[in-house]
Amino acid sequence: MNFMVANVLIALVTALACALPGVFLVLRRLSLVAEGISHAVLPGLVAAFAVSAALDGAGMLPPALAPLLIILAPALIGVLLVFGVETLNKTGLLTSDASLGILFPALFSIGVILVSRRYSGIPLSEGSILMGDITFSALQQLQVGSLVLGPRALYRMGAILLLNALFILLFYKELKITTFDPLLATSLGIRPGKLHYAFTALVAITIVGAFETVGAILVVALLTAPAAAAYLISKTLPRMIFFSCLIAATGALGGLWIAWVLDSTTSGTMAMVMGLIFLGILTIAPRRGLVGRWLLVRRQRLRFAEQVLVAHLIHHARGERAAPACSTTGIGIHLQWSRAFANRVVARALLQGTITLDQGNLLPTEKGRTFHRSFSYQDSGRPSGRNSLP
């Protein structure tokens, strides 16, 4: 397999494998848990390498079982971390973030100490654990006899991608219900606790599998950034999953290309590009973006001001106060609006046809009176429906 093609495929498969569980991590507000798992599995990974090397040297470990041991042992540590956090939370003495802040640095420090001792036969280093290297992964070939099948990382992450996709397909309904309404899930006979630990094990397996390509630190960016960006532009869960995968693929390929152009680290550049994509979407997303929110607030403010203007004109359109109160200057004085804001509201109301200009005075139209009666304070921009995201 061509070296460049191998790098592209590894980056793409790794990003997609992380994007799928990342959707539910973001929706369940477990991004910090993913950060904790990525650190806590380090001692399990070191121990798995040590045991694997020892058993392999003694001829007691079949070659086919070595990769499974290296992935499953750290995943078990990740599940134990979550179990420890849940146990501490149930005591009521600590919050979840405090529990994570206590447990995962302790486990990570144990792993760093083990790695720093550099046990013979363990192909690990602090740099490879923290940052990873897709280019190095592309050089590690899977060989069966004399047949070279391609990079081992590609097959490993491809298998994890398939596992994640199958898990989400098989338990999609359960994941959706336990994510949005755990009480309803319990009443339907679904056990959120068991599903939570199964999902945690899946996340831990994904993190361990991505160690060689993107490292323990940057894998969190691949898990959370695409899903968080997709959340900003999605109304339903299926769309969020689709956009998360699309953003992950775009960030992985774009980051890989920039890394080659700048001759920089691939995993770091991929994480940077995904972060930039998130910032861009955060700025311009129609419903949840900063600009969209500002425009929505501005429209709502002008709409409310238009309703206040129409109500004011309905009240003052008759009697001796009609002339001063219904002029642009009188509106600013009565409602304590600045001249610029009063002119903007009047221009909007004239354009909407809720008021009219008659001999220098502003008067409400029949449409304006209907608008005044039917005015609603509800946010019309909020999505509705059972499949909508909060």
C-alpha positions in Angstrom: 0.0 0.0 0.0 1.2 3.5 -0.9 2.6 5.4 2.1 0.5 8.5 1.5 -2.6 6.5 1.0 -2.0 4.6 4.2 -1.7 7.9 6.1 -4.9 9.2 4.7 -6.8 6.0 5.4 -5.5 5.8 9.0 -6.4 9.4 9.7 -9.9 9.0 8.2 -10.8 5.8 9.9 -9.5 7.0 13.3 -11.5 10.2 13.0 -14.7 8.4 12.1 -14.2 5.8 14.9 -13.9 8.6 17.4 -16.7 10.7 16.0 -19.4 8.0 16.5 -19.2 7.6 20.3 -18.3 11.3 20.6 -21.9 12.2 19.7 -23.3 10.5 22.8 -20.4 11.7 24.9 -21.4 15.3 24.1 -25.1 14.7 24.6 -24.6 12.9 27.9 -22.1 15.6 29.0 -19.4 13.1 29.5 -16.6 14.8 27.6 -14.6 15.2 30.9 -15.1 11.5 31.5 -13.5 10.8 28.2 -10.6 13.0 29.2 -10.3 11.0 32.4 -10.4 7.7 30.6 -7.7 8.8 28.1 -5.4 9.3 31.1 -6.5 6.6 33.4 -6.0 3.7 30.9 -2.3 4.4 30.7 -1.2 2.1 33.5 -3.4 -0.7 32.1 -1.8 -0.2 28.7 1.7 -0.4 30.2 0.8 -3.4 32.2 -0.7 -5.1 29.1 2.5 -4.5 27.1 4.6 -5.8 30.0 2.5 -9.0 30.4 2.3 -9.4 26.6 6.1 -9.1 26.2 6.7 -11.5 29.1 4.2 -14.2 27.9 5.4 -13.8 24.3 9.0 -14.3 25.4 8.0 -17.5 27.2 6.0 -18.7 24.2 2.8 -18.8 26.3 0.8 -16.1 24.3 -0.6 -16.8 20.8 0.2 -14.0 18.4 -3.5 -13.4 17.7 -4.3 -12.7 21.3 -1.6 -10.1 22.0 -3.5 -7.2 20.3 -6.7 -8.1 22.2 -4.9 -8.1 25.5 -3.3 -4.7 24.8 -6.7 -3.2 24.0 -9.0 -5.0 26.5 -6.8 -4.6 29.6 -6.7 -0.7 29.4 -10.4 -0.6 28.6 -11.1 -2.5 31.8 -9.1 0.1 33.7 -11.3 2.8 32.1 -14.5 1.1 33.2 -13.1 0.7 36.7 -12.4 4.5 36.7 -16.0 5.2 35.8 -17.2 2.8 38.4 -15.0 4.5 41.0 -16.3 7.9 40.0 -19.9 6.7 40.3 -19.2 5.1 43.7 -17.7 8.3 45.0 -20.7 10.3 43.6 -23.2 8.1 45.4 -21.6 8.9 48.8 -22.7 12.5 48.3 -19.4 13.8 49.6 -17.9 14.7 46.2 -19.2 15.9 42.9 -18.4 14.1 39.7 -15.7 16.6 38.5 -14.0 16.3 41.9 -14.0 12.5 41.7 -12.5 12.6 38.3 -9.9 15.2 39.4 -8.8 12.8 42.2 -8.9 9.5 40.4 -7.6 10.0 36.8 -4.4 12.0 37.8 -3.5 9.3 40.3 -3.9 6.6 37.6 -2.2 8.6 35.0 0.8 9.3 37.2 1.2 5.6 37.9 1.3 5.0 34.2 3.8 7.7 33.6 6.1 6.2 36.3 5.8 2.8 34.7 6.6 4.2 31.3 9.5 6.2 32.5 11.1 3.1 33.9 11.3 1.8 30.4 10.7 -1.9 31.0 12.6 -3.9 28.5 10.5 -5.3 25.7 7.8 -2.6 26.0 7.7 -0.4 22.9 6.3 2.6 24.7 7.5 6.1 25.4 6.0 9.2 26.9 5.9 11.0 23.5 4.1 8.2 21.7 1.5 7.9 24.5 0.8 11.6 24.7 0.9 12.7 21.1 0.9 9.6 18.8 2.1 9.6 15.3 0.1 8.6 12.2 3.2 8.5 10.1 4.9 6.0 12.4 1.7 4.0 12.5 1.7 3.7 8.7 5.1 2.1 8.8 4.0 -0.7 11.1 2.8 -3.4 8.7 0.6 -6.3 9.4 2.3 -9.4 8.0 0.9 -12.9 7.7 3.7 -15.2 6.7 5.3 -13.6 3.7 2.2 -11.6 2.8 2.2 -7.9 3.8 -1.5 -6.8 4.3 -0.9 -3.1 5.1 -0.6 -0.9 8.3 -1.7 -2.6 11.5 -3.2 0.6 12.8 -5.6 0.7 9.8 -6.9 -2.8 10.6 -7.1 -2.0 14.3 -9.0 1.2 13.9 -11.1 -0.2 11.1 -12.2 -3.0 13.5 -13.0 -0.4 16.2 -15.0 1.7 13.7 -17.0 -1.3 12.8 -17.5 -2.2 16.5 -18.7 1.4 17.3 -21.1 1.4 14.3 -22.6 -1.9 15.2 -23.0 -0.9 18.8 -24.8 2.3 17.9 -27.0 0.5 15.3 -28.0 -2.3 17.7 -28.6 -0.1 20.8 -29.7 3.1 19.0 -33.1 3.2 20.7 -31.7 2.4 24.1 -28.9 5.0 23.7 -31.3 7.7 22.6 -33.8 7.1 25.4 -31.2 6.8 28.2 -29.5 10.0 26.9 -32.6 12.2 26.8 -34.8 10.7 29.4 -33.2 8.1 31.8 -36.4 7.9 34.0 -38.4 6.9 30.9 -35.8 4.3 30.1 -36.0 2.8 33.5 -39.8 2.7 33.3 -39.5 0.8 30.0 -37.3 -1.8 31.5 -34.0 -0.5 30.1 -31.2 -0.5 32.6 -29.2 2.8 32.1 -26.4 1.6 34.4 -25.5 -1.4 32.4 -25.7 0.5 29.1 -23.6 3.2 30.6 -20.8 0.9 31.5 -21.0 -0.9 28.1 -20.7 2.5 26.4 -17.8 3.5 28.7 -16.0 0.3 27.7 -16.6 1.1 24.0 -15.1 4.6 24.5 -12.1 3.2 26.4 -11.5 0.7 23.6 -11.6 3.5 21.1 -9.2 5.6 23.1 -6.7 2.8 23.5 -6.9 1.9 19.8 -6.2 5.5 18.9 -3.1 5.8 21.1 -0.7 5.0 18.4 -2.1 7.4 15.9 -3.2 10.4 17.9 -2.1 9.8 21.5 -3.9 10.0 24.8 -4.2 13.8 24.9 -5.4 14.6 21.3 -7.8 11.7 21.1 -10.2 13.8 23.3 -10.3 16.4 20.5 -11.4 13.8 18.0 -14.0 12.6 20.4 -15.6 15.9 21.3 -14.8 18.6 18.7 -16.7 17.1 15.7 -19.7 16.1 17.9 -19.8 19.5 19.6 -19.7 21.3 16.2 -22.4 18.9 14.8 -24.6 19.7 17.8 -24.6 23.4 16.9 -26.0 22.8 13.4 -28.3 19.7 14.0 -31.9 19.5 14.9 -32.2 15.7 15.3 -29.9 12.9 16.5 -29.4 11.2 13.1 -28.3 14.5 11.6 -25.9 15.1 14.4 -24.3 11.7 13.9 -24.0 12.4 10.1 -22.5 15.9 10.6 -20.2 14.7 13.3 -18.7 12.1 10.9 -18.5 14.6 8.1 -16.7 17.2 10.3 -14.4 14.5 11.6 -13.5 13.4 8.1 -13.0 17.0 6.9 -10.8 17.9 9.9 -8.7 14.7 9.6 -8.0 15.1 5.9 -7.5 18.9 6.1 -5.3 18.5 9.2 -3.2 15.8 7.5 -2.7 18.0 4.4 -1.7 21.0 6.5 0.7 18.9 8.5 2.4 17.8 5.3 2.6 21.3 4.0 4.0 22.7 7.3 6.0 19.6 8.2 4.4 19.5 11.6 2.9 16.8 13.8 -0.1 15.2 12.2 -2.2 14.5 15.2 -1.7 18.0 16.6 -2.6 19.6 13.3 -5.7 17.4 12.9 -6.9 18.4 16.4 -6.2 22.1 15.6 -8.2 22.0 12.4 -11.1 20.4 14.1 -10.9 23.1 16.8 -11.0 25.7 14.1 -13.9 24.1 12.4 -15.8 24.1 15.8 -15.0 27.8 16.3 -16.2 28.6 12.8 -19.4 26.8 13.3 -19.8 28.3 16.7 -19.7 31.7 15.1 -22.0 31.2 12.1 -24.4 28.4 13.1 -27.9 29.5 12.3 -29.7 28.6 15.6 -27.0 28.1 18.2 -24.1 30.1 16.8 -22.9 33.5 18.2 -24.0 35.5 15.1 -27.3 33.6 14.8 -28.0 34.1 18.5 -27.2 37.8 18.2 -29.5 38.2 15.2 -32.3 36.2 16.9 -32.1 38.4 20.0 -32.0 41.5 17.8 -35.1 40.4 15.8 -36.9 39.5 19.0 -36.1 42.9 20.5 -37.3 44.7 17.5 -40.4 42.5 17.3 -41.2 43.2 21.0 -40.5 46.9 20.4 -42.9 46.9 17.4 -45.6 45.4 19.6 -45.0 48.1 22.3 -45.2 50.8 19.6 -48.5 49.5 18.2 -49.9 49.3 21.8 -48.7 52.8 22.4 -50.4 54.1 19.2 -53.6 52.3 20.0 -53.7 54.0 23.4 -52.8 57.5 22.1 -54.4 57.6 18.7 -57.4 59.4 19.9 -57.9 62.6 22.0 -55.9 65.8 22.4 -52.6 63.9 23.1 -52.7 62.2 19.7 -50.4 64.6 17.8 -47.4 64.8 20.2 -47.6 61.2 21.4 -47.9 59.7 18.0 -45.0 61.4 16.3 -41.5 60.0 16.2 -40.3 62.5 18.7 -43.2 61.9 21.0 -42.7 58.1 20.8 -39.1 58.5 21.9 -40.1 60.7 24.9 -43.0 58.5 26.0 -41.2 55.2 25.6 -37.8 56.5 26.6 -36.2 55.3 23.4 -33.2 56.8 21.7 -33.9 58.6 18.4 -32.0 56.0 16.5 -33.8 53.1 18.0 -37.2 54.7 17.7 -36.5 55.4 14.0 -35.5 51.8 13.5 -38.6 50.4 15.2 -40.9 52.8 13.2 -39.2 51.8 9.9 -39.8 48.1 10.7 -43.4 48.7 11.7 -44.1 50.7 8.5 -42.4 48.0 6.4 -44.5 45.3 8.2 -47.7 47.3 7.7 -48.7 47.4 11.3 -48.6 51.2 11.4 -49.2 53.9 8.9 -48.1 57.6 8.5 -51.0 60.0 8.3 -50.3 63.8 8.2 -47.1 63.5 10.2 -48.7 61.2 12.8 -48.2 57.5 13.2 -51.4 55.4 13.5 -52.1 51.7 13.9 -53.5 49.8 11.0 -56.0 46.9 11.3 -53.1 44.5 10.7 -51.3 46.2 13.6 -54.3 45.7 15.9 -54.5 42.1 14.9 -50.8 41.7 15.5 -51.2 43.3 18.9 -53.9 40.8 19.9 -52.1 37.8 18.7 -48.6 38.7 19.9 -46.9 35.7 21.6 -43.8 35.8 23.9 -42.8 32.2 23.0 -39.6 31.6 21.3 -40.5 30.6 17.8 -37.0 29.5 17.0 -36.9 26.6 19.5 -37.2 23.2 17.8 -40.0 20.9 18.7 -40.7 17.1 18.3 -39.6 14.0 19.9 -36.5 13.6 17.7 -35.3 17.2 18.3 -32.1 17.9 20.2 -32.3 20.1 23.3 
